[in-house]
């Protein structure tokens, strides 16, 4: 089954919508950690952290390497690239709109000064 780009983006945006998951990504961006090490950094249960990690894994933002009983996690930023490219298209749109607004406001300021 081929997965759509929209479905991948939905998972990435859904994953980063939560502040705890963003904090987990920030921690992993500084270096890999075990699930237990991550859980120690947050005021929620190990089970709660595990649920957040699974969401991040489904979005492709976290990889897991299992060695015996130890589950080592690492941050994978590649899915964020697609999200950044998607947002960049809208950045161009909004910059053009804001530039037009700035031009309009400046024009009104100049006409008020002439009065």
Secondary structure as the mmCIF struct_conf table of DSSP 4:
data_model
#
loop_
_struct_conf.conf_type_id
_struct_conf.id
_struct_conf.beg_label_comp_id
_struct_conf.beg_label_asym_id
_struct_conf.beg_label_seq_id
_struct_conf.end_label_comp_id
_struct_conf.end_label_asym_id
_struct_conf.end_label_seq_id
HELX_LH_PP_P HELX_LH_PP_P1 UNK A 2 UNK A 4
HELX_RH_AL_P HELX_RH_AL_P1 UNK A 5 UNK A 16
TURN_TY1_P TURN_TY1_P1 UNK A 17 UNK A 17
BEND BEND1 UNK A 18 UNK A 18
HELX_RH_AL_P HELX_RH_AL_P2 UNK A 19 UNK A 29
TURN_TY1_P TURN_TY1_P2 UNK A 30 UNK A 30
STRN STRN1 UNK A 33 UNK A 34
HELX_RH_AL_P HELX_RH_AL_P3 UNK A 35 UNK A 40
TURN_TY1_P TURN_TY1_P3 UNK A 41 UNK A 41
BEND BEND2 UNK A 42 UNK A 44
HELX_RH_AL_P HELX_RH_AL_P4 UNK A 46 UNK A 58
TURN_TY1_P TURN_TY1_P4 UNK A 59 UNK A 60
BEND BEND3 UNK A 61 UNK A 61
STRN STRN2 UNK A 62 UNK A 67
TURN_TY1_P TURN_TY1_P5 UNK A 68 UNK A 69
STRN STRN3 UNK A 70 UNK A 75
TURN_TY1_P TURN_TY1_P6 UNK A 77 UNK A 77
HELX_RH_AL_P HELX_RH_AL_P5 UNK A 78 UNK A 114
#
